[in-house]
C-alpha cells in the first residue's frame, strides 16, 4: 500500500497526496464469460493486458513473485483464501479515510457460501454511522468539487494503478464473500473494475456544458455542468466490487462525494476499494462506506437531508421503497432494478453459437445477474435440437470450490438464496419439464449453497418460472412460431433491462433491436458489457444509466448562465413593468 502523506498548501491540487504514484492506463475491456470459460477451456479475454495508451502492464507488488502476482495465471494449486477477519480488524465502516467499527450494537457474519463457514464478523452500521459518513462527505465536497477535471482525472489514473497492483487481493476477497470461481473474479470482476476506473479517469476531462449564441438578441447564454453534492448509493451482493465501481467512479469523476452502502453479505471488496482510493491520493471523505442493513442504514441514508442524490441497484420491490423515501426529500434518483432477459433464437440462427451463448448467458455468476439469459424463446424448427444440445452442455459444467482451478461454477450467495431457487424449480415440476439439473449436489459440496445448472422446457408462457426473476442457474426454454410471436414474447414481462436475438439475417436482427423493449439488446451474443456503453433498463427495470458518458451526466446538474451584452441600465423589456418612468 502507498503511504498517505498530507500536503499543507491550500490550493485544490493539494487535495491529492504527495506520494501518489503517477497515473498509467490500465487494461482490458469489461468482458464477461464465454461458454468455453464455463466448461474449463481458458478464458477468451486476450486483451486483458492491452493498454490503450501503449504502456506496459503494471508491475507486481513488492514482496510477491511475478507468478504469485499474475492474477491471470492461477496454476494448479488452490490459492489461500483472503484473510478477512485479520484484514478488517479495525471495522467494516470506512469513514473520513479510516476503518471504524459500527455503532448499531449488532454484529453480522460474512459467510463463505462454498462452505457455510463464518469468515468475517463485524459491527453493523447504525444511523449515527450514516450521519458521520454523510458529514465526512459533505465536509470533503467543497474541496473536491473545486478541483479541475484534469486533477480528478490524474487521481483516478493513480487509483486504477493501485487497483491493478492489488488485483489478486481483490479477486480472492470477491471469491471468498460471493462464492465466485477465482477464474471469474480474476478474468472478469477485477479487470472490468480497473477498466471502468481508467474510463472515468478519461471521462473526467470531458465534462462539457454547451456554448450558445445570442438567442435573445443582446444576451449570450451558455450551460454549465456542476456536481450535485453528496451522493448516497446502495449496491447489491451479486457484483459487489463492480457495483461499488459503477456507483463511486462517475460520482467522484464529476466532482461529487459519496457514501456507499454495500450489501451486508458482501462488504469486503467495497472496503478494499475505498482504501485503495485513499492510497491513490483521493482525499479523506470523498469516498465513505457504511455497512449495515437496508432497513436501518440504507433507509437512513436514502432519507438523509444532506444527501442530494440516491443511486440504487437491487430488486424492483426494494427500488419502489427507495423511490418512496427519496422523493420525500426531492432527491435526484437513479434506479437499476430487476430483469428477466429474453434470449430469442430465430430459425436461421447458428445453433451451436446460440447454445453456447445460452449456457454462458444463463450461468454467468451462477445466474445471479440481472441481465442473465433466463427465458429462451426458440423458433420451432430449432426448438428440440436447442433443448437437447443446451442440456448436454449444461451437464458438463463443473461445480466446485471457488478457489480450485478446475471449478466452472460456484455456489449461490447463500443457503437462503439456494433454497429460494430450488423452490422455484420444485414448483415448476407440476407444469413443466426439468430437462437437466434441478437439484443440489451432495457429498463434498453438501455444506455449500450449490445448485446444479438447470434447464426447464415447455413451461406455460404466463407461469412463475417464465415471468419471475429467479436469480439462479436456471434457464427456461419455450418454442414460438412466427417472428411476430417471438418479439411479442420477448416483451411479455414488466421488465426491460436486457435481451438478445440470434439470427444470420441482418433485417431480422435489426427489427429485434427496434421492437424489443430493453435498455440493451445484443445480437448473436449475450452478456458482454463495456465501460464506454450505457447500462440501464426500461419499464420496471428502472431508470438512469450506469457506465459510459451517460452515467457521467447522471451525476451532474445543468445550470443556464446568461450575460447581458448591452451595458444598458434600462432594458426594453423593463417597460412591461414600469413603463417609461
Secondary structure as GFF3:
##gff-version 3
##sequence-region A 1 581
A	DSSP	three_ten_helix	12	15	.	.	.	ID=ss1
A	DSSP	alpha_helix	35	38	.	.	.	ID=ss2
A	DSSP	alpha_helix	66	69	.	.	.	ID=ss3
A	DSSP	alpha_helix	84	87	.	.	.	ID=ss4
A	DSSP	beta_strand	93	95	.	.	.	ID=ss5
A	DSSP	beta_strand	98	100	.	.	.	ID=ss6
A	DSSP	beta_strand	107	112	.	.	.	ID=ss7
A	DSSP	beta_strand	117	123	.	.	.	ID=ss8
A	DSSP	alpha_helix	127	145	.	.	.	ID=ss9
A	DSSP	alpha_helix	149	165	.	.	.	ID=ss10
A	DSSP	alpha_helix	167	178	.	.	.	ID=ss11
A	DSSP	alpha_helix	182	184	.	.	.	ID=ss12
A	DSSP	pi_helix	185	189	.	.	.	ID=ss13
A	DSSP	alpha_helix	190	203	.	.	.	ID=ss14
A	DSSP	three_ten_helix	204	206	.	.	.	ID=ss15
A	DSSP	beta_strand	210	211	.	.	.	ID=ss16
A	DSSP	beta_strand	219	227	.	.	.	ID=ss17
A	DSSP	beta_strand	230	234	.	.	.	ID=ss18
A	DSSP	alpha_helix	240	253	.	.	.	ID=ss19
A	DSSP	beta_strand	257	261	.	.	.	ID=ss20
A	DSSP	alpha_helix	268	279	.	.	.	ID=ss21
A	DSSP	beta_strand	287	289	.	.	.	ID=ss22
A	DSSP	pi_helix	294	298	.	.	.	ID=ss23
A	DSSP	alpha_helix	299	303	.	.	.	ID=ss24
A	DSSP	beta_strand	309	313	.	.	.	ID=ss25
A	DSSP	alpha_helix	316	328	.	.	.	ID=ss26
A	DSSP	beta_strand	332	336	.	.	.	ID=ss27
A	DSSP	beta_strand	341	345	.	.	.	ID=ss28
A	DSSP	alpha_helix	351	363	.	.	.	ID=ss29
A	DSSP	three_ten_helix	364	367	.	.	.	ID=ss30
A	DSSP	beta_strand	373	379	.	.	.	ID=ss31
A	DSSP	alpha_helix	380	394	.	.	.	ID=ss32
A	DSSP	alpha_helix	415	428	.	.	.	ID=ss33
A	DSSP	beta_strand	433	436	.	.	.	ID=ss34
A	DSSP	three_ten_helix	443	445	.	.	.	ID=ss35
A	DSSP	beta_strand	454	457	.	.	.	ID=ss36
A	DSSP	alpha_helix	464	467	.	.	.	ID=ss37
A	DSSP	beta_strand	474	480	.	.	.	ID=ss38
A	DSSP	alpha_helix	483	490	.	.	.	ID=ss39
A	DSSP	beta_strand	498	502	.	.	.	ID=ss40
A	DSSP	alpha_helix	506	515	.	.	.	ID=ss41
A	DSSP	beta_strand	520	523	.	.	.	ID=ss42
A	DSSP	three_ten_helix	539	541	.	.	.	ID=ss43
A	DSSP	beta_strand	542	543	.	.	.	ID=ss44
A	DSSP	alpha_helix	548	554	.	.	.	ID=ss45
A	DSSP	beta_strand	556	564	.	.	.	ID=ss46
A	DSSP	three_ten_helix	572	574	.	.	.	ID=ss47
A	DSSP	alpha_helix	575	578	.	.	.	ID=ss48
###
